[in-house]
Amino acid sequence: MRQQRERRNQREFVKSEFENKVVEIKRVTRVVAGGKRMRFRALVVIGDKNGRVGIGLKKGADVAEAVSKATAQARKTLKKIPIVDGTIPYAVKQKYKAALVFLKPAKPGSGITAGGPVRAVLTLVGIKNISSKMLGASNKVSNVRATFEALKSLKNPESGISK
C-alpha cells in the first residue's frame, strides 16, 4: 500500500514535456426519460513546440474530468510535423467536414497570422511564422481538426515522405 502511494506521488511531480491548451469547453445535454443529463465536452490541443502536436475531444461529468480525458486522447494522437526555418515547407489547403483551412508559409519575423482555434494548434506545434485563413465553418472542433489534418499531410521536403 505504501509503495503504491510513493509511486503515485512520484508520477504527480513529473513535469510534462507537453504544453496543453483548452480550446473549447461546452456544456452538452442528453435527453433521457427523467429529463436532461448534462455533461461537459472539452477540446484540448497539446504540443511540445518542437514539431509534435495532438488533439483530443472528450466528454466528462465535470470540466476537470473532460479536460483530463481529452488530454489523454491528445497524447495518443501525437504526430510529428515537419518545420523548416520556423514555418511549414509549403502551402497546404485541407477540408474537414464544412471547415476549410488554408496554411501558407511566411517570411521570418511575420509571426502567426491565424484565428483562435487554428492559432492554438500552430503555436503548440512550434511554428513561428505562418499565414492562415479559415473558410467555411466557424466551428472550433472542425477548424482544429482541419488544421491538424493539414499539418499531418505535410511531407518533409528533404526526404519526400511524411513523418
C-alpha distance (Angstrom), angle and dihedral (degrees) to the residues before:
residue distance angle dihedral
M1 . . .
R2 3.78 . .
Q3 3.82 91.9 .
Q4 3.80 90.6 54.2
R5 3.80 91.2 51.9
E6 3.82 91.5 49.6
R7 3.83 91.5 49.9
R8 3.80 90.9 48.1
N9 3.82 91.0 51.4
Q10 3.82 91.2 49.4
R11 3.82 91.0 53.4
E12 3.81 92.9 51.6
F13 3.81 93.4 57.7
V14 3.82 96.5 49.7
K15 3.82 107.8 112.4
S16 3.77 110.5 -128.9
E17 3.79 116.3 -123.9
F18 3.80 89.1 -144.4
E19 3.78 131.1 75.5
N20 3.77 116.1 -145.4
K21 3.77 131.5 -154.4
V22 3.78 124.1 -164.5
V23 3.80 102.5 -141.1
E24 3.79 98.1 -179.8
I25 3.79 141.1 2.9
K26 3.77 116.2 -170.2
R27 3.78 132.1 179.4
V28 3.79 109.1 -130.1
T29 3.79 128.3 -173.6
R30 3.76 135.0 -153.1
V31 3.77 119.6 -159.1
V32 3.80 114.0 -132.5
A33 3.81 133.8 168.9
G34 3.83 93.3 -86.0
G35 3.79 96.2 46.1
K36 3.79 132.9 -85.1
R37 3.80 127.9 -17.1
M38 3.77 114.0 -151.8
R39 3.78 124.1 -151.4
F40 3.78 135.2 162.5
R41 3.79 126.9 -116.4
A42 3.81 119.3 -154.9
L43 3.80 128.6 -164.9
V44 3.81 110.2 -160.2
V45 3.81 130.8 -179.4
I46 3.82 120.1 -163.5
G47 3.77 128.8 -172.7
D48 3.78 143.6 155.7
K49 3.84 95.5 -136.2
N50 3.79 86.5 -121.6
G51 3.80 103.1 89.7
R52 3.81 102.2 -67.8
V53 3.80 123.4 106.6
G54 3.82 138.5 161.0
I55 3.80 136.9 -179.3
G56 3.78 131.3 -148.2
L57 3.80 133.1 -171.3
K58 3.81 117.2 -174.3
K59 3.78 141.8 149.7
G60 3.78 129.2 -132.1
A61 3.78 142.1 171.6
D62 3.81 90.7 -106.2
V63 3.80 135.1 17.2
A64 3.81 96.1 -101.2
E65 3.80 92.4 51.8
A66 3.82 92.1 48.2
V67 3.82 91.9 49.5
S68 3.81 93.5 48.1
K69 3.83 91.8 48.3
A70 3.82 91.2 48.0
T71 3.81 91.1 48.4
A72 3.81 90.5 51.6
Q73 3.81 90.3 50.8
A74 3.81 90.9 47.5
R75 3.81 90.0 55.8
K76 3.81 88.7 55.9
T77 3.82 93.1 51.4
L78 3.83 96.5 51.2
K79 3.81 113.9 144.2
K80 3.81 131.9 -176.3
I81 3.81 113.2 -122.2
P82 3.83 122.2 -160.2
I83 3.80 111.7 -120.7
V84 3.81 120.7 -171.3
D85 3.83 117.9 -168.5
G86 3.81 92.6 -22.3
T87 3.81 95.3 -50.6
I88 3.80 140.4 69.5
P89 3.84 119.0 -78.2
Y90 3.83 95.8 -119.1
A91 3.81 143.4 -6.7
V92 3.79 117.2 -77.4
K93 3.80 135.5 -174.4
Q94 3.81 121.2 -159.6
K95 3.78 133.3 -179.5
Y96 3.79 123.9 -156.1
K97 3.82 113.9 178.4
A98 3.84 104.8 -52.4
A99 3.82 95.6 -18.8
L100 3.79 120.9 94.9
V101 3.80 119.4 -170.8
F102 3.79 124.3 -168.7
L103 3.83 117.4 -163.7
K104 3.79 121.7 -171.5
P105 3.82 129.0 -179.3
A106 3.81 115.3 -113.6
K107 3.81 136.2 -156.0
P108 3.82 118.9 -93.7
G109 3.80 111.7 -84.2
S110 3.80 96.4 27.9
G111 3.82 94.3 100.8
I112 3.80 128.3 -157.1
T113 3.79 112.5 -35.7
A114 3.79 101.2 -171.8
G115 3.80 142.4 118.9
G116 3.81 124.0 -105.7
P117 3.81 106.4 -80.9
V118 3.82 94.4 34.0
R119 3.81 91.0 47.8
A120 3.82 91.2 54.9
V121 3.82 91.7 56.7
L122 3.83 95.1 43.2
T123 3.81 93.2 47.5
L124 3.81 93.4 51.5
V125 3.81 92.1 47.5
G126 3.80 88.2 58.9
I127 3.79 99.2 -116.3
K128 3.81 109.9 153.3
N129 3.82 102.7 -175.0
I130 3.79 123.7 33.4
S131 3.77 140.6 128.9
S132 3.80 121.1 -144.4
K133 3.76 142.5 175.1
M134 3.81 129.3 -159.6
L135 3.78 112.3 -147.9
G136 3.79 128.0 -179.5
A137 3.79 117.0 7.6
S138 3.80 123.0 36.8
N139 3.81 89.4 -155.3
K140 3.83 108.6 131.0
V141 3.81 94.9 -147.0
S142 3.81 93.4 51.5
N143 3.81 93.0 45.5
V144 3.81 93.3 48.9
R145 3.82 90.5 48.5
A146 3.82 91.9 46.9
T147 3.82 90.4 50.8
F148 3.80 91.3 47.6
E149 3.82 91.6 49.3
A150 3.82 90.6 47.6
L151 3.80 91.3 52.5
K152 3.82 91.6 45.2
S153 3.82 90.3 53.4
L154 3.82 92.3 57.8
K155 3.78 115.2 108.4
N156 3.78 124.8 -151.0
P157 3.84 107.2 -104.1
E158 3.83 94.4 -142.7
S159 3.80 98.3 52.2
G160 3.81 99.9 23.5
I161 3.81 92.4 -135.4
S162 3.78 129.8 101.8
K163 3.77 118.8 -116.5
